[in-house]
Amino acid sequence: PRELEIQGGHWVTLHDAARAVLRIGNQVNVGQGAIHICGRRWWSAKDTWQELSMLSSRNAAGLYGTFTTDHLASGVTVPVAVTELTQRERPPPERPDLGPLHRLLIESTGEGWRPATPLRQGLMQALAEMAEHDD
């Protein structure tokens, strides 16, 4: 559906966000305003769902002993496409301003905002956490 192309987000894992907050420590002033934390690139809900579905299928196959090489063949490529902005009906939303976060992290640790966890790995962590709660 078209709405899955419109919805989505600049996903970031809880681990990367928490690490940034801990690195900032007490650097944030009350009058500083909002400080955004998000991932580097926009993922549509459709692309996110495709990644999650593929990983969930692999996970289930591994759990039930039905894993085959076909599971490895699907979802190998990250759904990235280059499109001229003038050709798109609606460009992805602009990423929130990460400048204040980046500056705070440089001031506190000398290293700016660098989320380290790719979406696929973050989704695998989410699936693992959900499985722990199902036990």
C-alpha positions in Angstrom: 0.0 0.0 0.0 1.0 3.6 -0.7 0.7 4.6 2.9 3.6 2.2 3.8 5.8 4.2 1.5 4.9 7.4 3.2 5.2 6.2 6.8 8.5 5.2 8.3 11.4 6.7 10.3 15.0 7.5 10.8 15.3 4.4 13.0 17.9 4.1 15.7 18.4 1.4 18.3 17.7 1.8 21.9 21.4 0.8 22.6 22.8 3.6 20.4 20.4 6.2 21.9 21.1 5.1 25.5 24.9 5.2 24.8 24.6 8.8 23.5 22.6 9.9 26.5 25.1 8.3 28.9 28.0 10.0 27.0 26.3 13.4 27.3 25.9 13.0 31.0 25.1 16.3 32.7 26.0 18.4 29.7 22.4 19.3 28.8 21.2 22.7 30.1 17.5 23.2 30.9 17.1 26.1 28.4 18.7 24.2 25.5 15.5 23.0 24.0 14.9 19.7 22.3 17.8 17.5 21.4 16.9 14.9 18.7 18.3 11.4 18.4 17.7 9.4 15.3 19.3 7.2 12.7 21.2 8.4 9.6 18.7 7.5 6.9 15.0 7.2 6.3 13.5 3.8 6.1 9.9 3.5 4.7 7.5 1.3 6.7 7.4 -1.0 3.7 11.2 -1.5 3.6 11.4 -1.9 7.3 8.6 -4.5 7.2 10.4 -6.4 4.4 13.6 -6.5 6.6 11.7 -7.6 9.7 9.7 -10.3 7.8 12.9 -11.7 6.2 14.6 -11.8 9.6 11.6 -13.3 11.4 11.4 -16.0 8.7 15.0 -16.9 9.2 14.7 -16.9 12.9 11.6 -19.2 12.8 13.3 -21.5 10.4 16.4 -21.7 12.7 14.2 -22.4 15.8 12.2 -25.2 14.1 15.1 -26.8 12.2 13.7 -25.9 8.7 16.5 -23.4 7.7 17.7 -23.8 4.1 19.9 -22.0 1.7 16.8 -20.3 0.3 16.5 -18.4 3.6 20.0 -16.9 2.8 19.1 -16.0 -0.8 16.2 -13.8 0.2 16.8 -10.3 1.6 20.5 -10.2 0.8 20.4 -6.7 -0.5 19.4 -3.6 1.5 16.5 -1.9 -0.2 18.3 1.3 -1.3 17.3 3.1 -4.5 18.5 6.3 -6.0 15.7 8.5 -7.2 15.7 12.1 -8.4 13.8 14.2 -5.9 11.8 15.8 -8.7 10.5 12.4 -9.8 9.2 11.4 -6.3 5.7 12.1 -5.4 6.6 12.8 -1.8 10.2 12.9 -0.6 11.0 11.4 2.8 10.6 13.7 5.7 13.7 15.8 6.6 15.9 14.2 9.2 15.7 16.0 12.6 18.6 18.4 13.3 21.3 16.3 14.9 23.7 19.3 15.3 22.9 20.0 19.0 23.4 16.3 19.8 26.6 16.1 17.8 28.0 19.2 19.5 27.2 17.9 23.0 28.8 14.6 22.3 32.0 16.3 21.0 32.1 18.5 24.1 31.6 15.6 26.5 33.8 12.9 24.8 35.4 14.4 21.8 33.4 12.0 19.5 30.2 13.1 17.8 27.0 11.3 17.0 27.8 8.0 15.3 25.0 5.4 15.6 26.8 2.1 15.2 24.0 -0.4 14.8 22.6 -1.0 11.3 18.8 -1.4 11.0 19.0 -5.1 10.3 21.1 -5.8 13.4 18.7 -3.6 15.5 15.7 -5.6 14.2 17.5 -8.9 15.0 18.0 -7.6 18.6 14.3 -6.7 18.8 13.3 -10.1 17.6 15.6 -11.7 20.2 14.2 -9.6 23.0 10.6 -10.4 21.9 11.5 -14.1 22.0 12.9 -13.8 25.5 9.6 -12.4 26.7 7.6 -15.2 25.0 9.4 -17.8 27.2 
